[in-house]
Amino acid sequence: MELIESATRDEQLAVRTPEETYILSGVFSPAKMISLIQGIIEYSKRRGFVRFRGAGELNWAMTGMPGSENLFNYEASLNKFLKERPDVSILCLYDRRVFPPRIIEEAQLVHAASTVRGRV
């Protein structure tokens, strides 16, 4: 627990809710989310961090939130954004208990790599 508290205090770790990120304005916007990620990366670089790792849990997209139908447009845009940034890694988390198989299959198509049950 001390490591988590230290990393949070030093801004090496930040945990945010979907309401603080994906659906900040009450509607999911791929462009706004990419802009938010870009700002966070730029902030971390100014703080002296040379690499950036992020993770996004996507269960919120199955709640019917306005704009959630743009999830895969966002994923495709994020892929383009990341191609220009080899020092940035982002992990997209799809819970197989929440997402139906057709959505998981579509997610695998838009990602450069995927891991299912420990297999790449």
C-alpha positions as CSV (number, residue, x, y, z in Angstrom):
1,M,0.0,0.0,0.0
2,E,2.9,2.3,0.7
3,L,4.2,2.0,-2.8
4,I,0.8,2.9,-4.2
5,E,0.5,6.0,-1.9
6,S,4.1,7.0,-2.8
7,A,3.5,6.6,-6.6
8,T,0.2,8.6,-6.4
9,R,1.8,11.3,-4.3
10,D,4.7,11.6,-6.9
11,E,2.2,11.5,-9.8
12,Q,3.7,8.3,-11.1
13,L,0.3,6.7,-10.7
14,A,-3.2,8.2,-11.3
15,V,-6.5,6.3,-11.0
16,R,-9.5,8.0,-12.6
17,T,-13.1,7.0,-13.1
18,P,-14.9,7.0,-16.4
19,E,-16.7,10.2,-15.4
20,E,-13.3,11.9,-15.0
21,T,-12.1,10.6,-18.4
22,Y,-14.2,8.9,-21.1
23,I,-17.4,10.6,-20.2
24,L,-16.2,13.8,-18.6
25,S,-18.9,15.9,-20.3
26,G,-21.6,13.3,-20.0
27,V,-21.1,12.2,-23.6
28,F,-18.2,10.1,-24.9
29,S,-16.2,11.9,-27.6
30,P,-13.3,10.1,-29.2
31,A,-11.6,13.4,-30.1
32,K,-11.9,14.8,-26.5
33,M,-10.6,11.5,-25.1
34,I,-7.5,11.6,-27.4
35,S,-7.0,15.2,-26.5
36,L,-7.2,14.3,-22.8
37,I,-4.6,11.5,-23.2
38,Q,-2.3,13.8,-25.2
39,G,-2.5,16.4,-22.4
40,I,-1.7,13.8,-19.7
41,I,1.3,12.5,-21.7
42,E,2.6,16.0,-22.3
43,Y,2.2,16.8,-18.5
44,S,4.1,13.6,-17.6
45,K,6.9,14.6,-20.0
46,R,7.2,18.0,-18.4
47,R,7.4,16.3,-15.0
48,G,10.5,14.4,-16.3
49,F,8.9,11.0,-17.1
50,V,10.4,9.5,-20.3
51,R,7.8,6.9,-20.9
52,F,4.0,6.7,-20.4
53,R,1.9,3.7,-19.6
54,G,-1.9,3.8,-19.3
55,A,-4.7,1.4,-19.0
56,G,-8.4,2.0,-19.7
57,E,-11.2,-0.2,-18.4
58,L,-14.0,0.0,-20.9
59,N,-17.1,-1.5,-19.1
60,W,-18.7,1.9,-19.1
61,A,-19.3,1.5,-22.9
62,M,-21.8,-1.2,-22.2
63,T,-24.0,1.1,-20.0
64,G,-25.6,2.9,-23.0
65,M,-23.8,6.1,-22.2
66,P,-24.3,8.6,-25.0
67,G,-21.4,8.4,-27.5
68,S,-20.5,4.8,-26.5
69,E,-21.4,3.8,-30.1
70,N,-18.1,5.6,-31.1
71,L,-15.9,3.3,-29.0
72,F,-14.3,1.6,-32.0
73,N,-13.8,4.9,-33.8
74,Y,-11.9,6.0,-30.7
75,E,-9.9,2.8,-30.6
76,A,-8.9,3.2,-34.3
77,S,-8.0,6.9,-33.7
78,L,-6.0,5.9,-30.6
79,N,-4.0,3.4,-32.6
80,K,-3.0,6.1,-35.1
81,F,-2.1,8.4,-32.3
82,L,0.1,5.8,-30.6
83,K,1.9,4.8,-33.8
84,E,3.7,8.2,-33.6
85,R,4.6,7.6,-29.9
86,P,6.8,4.6,-29.3
87,D,7.4,5.8,-25.8
88,V,3.7,5.4,-24.9
89,S,1.8,2.1,-24.2
90,I,-1.9,1.9,-23.5
91,L,-3.7,-1.2,-22.5
92,C,-7.4,-1.4,-23.3
93,L,-9.3,-3.7,-20.9
94,Y,-12.4,-5.5,-22.1
95,D,-14.1,-7.7,-19.5
96,R,-15.4,-10.8,-21.2
97,R,-18.1,-11.1,-18.5
98,V,-19.5,-7.7,-19.6
99,F,-18.9,-7.6,-23.4
100,P,-20.6,-10.0,-25.7
101,P,-18.3,-12.1,-28.0
102,R,-19.0,-10.1,-31.1
103,I,-17.7,-6.9,-29.4
104,I,-14.6,-8.8,-28.1
105,E,-14.0,-10.0,-31.7
106,E,-14.4,-6.5,-33.1
107,A,-12.0,-5.2,-30.4
108,Q,-9.4,-7.7,-31.4
109,L,-9.7,-6.5,-35.0
110,V,-8.9,-2.9,-34.2
111,H,-6.0,-3.6,-31.9
112,A,-2.4,-4.4,-33.0
113,A,-2.2,-7.1,-30.4
114,S,-4.5,-8.7,-27.9
115,T,-4.3,-11.2,-25.1
116,V,-7.1,-13.5,-24.3
117,R,-6.8,-15.8,-21.3
118,G,-3.0,-15.2,-21.2
119,R,-2.5,-15.9,-24.9
120,V,-1.3,-13.2,-27.4
